[in-house]
Amino acid sequence: MSSIDEIFGETAGFFRRLIALVIDGFFLSIILVPLSLTIYGEWYYSATFTPMSFIEIIYFMTLPLLWPGYTIGKRLLKIRIERIGGRMPDFFCMFARVVIAFVFYTFTLGVGTIVSAIMVIARDDNRAIHDLIADTYVRYDTM
């Protein structure tokens, strides 16, 4: 076991995190597509902030608070968000992880997202920019 594993436990890698995000996107689309069709009369999604973005932020910020460390995708793939030291995320942690990171990724026009993906692949602790901002990591569930 490496020293990173001793500190964080076994952290989740890029592909498992990506698949969890895709699963979350599928479940969000169940809500967002009908809502978009009702509001706009068509599927409308933009890289800028829209009502759809607000729902995504609420989902990614509150679900891990209500279901400690999990989104639907993370739960299905048996990974979870934890704060450094093994604590569960709190409101301020999730605000930093989701809202501040959303602003950062939007401000950098997607470059921050690409850098973040490379960080998850290249770093021993598999932490992305939003993990560093919020003092979190994603690990395999031990329950």
Protein Blocks (a to p, Z undefined) as FASTA:
>chain_A
ZZklmmnopaddfklmmmmmmmmmmmmmmmmmmmmmmmnopacddfbdcfklmmmmmmmm
mmmmmmghiafklmmnopacddehhiacdfklmmmmmmmmmmmmmmnnommmmmmmmmmm
mpmnlpafklmmnopacdddfZZ
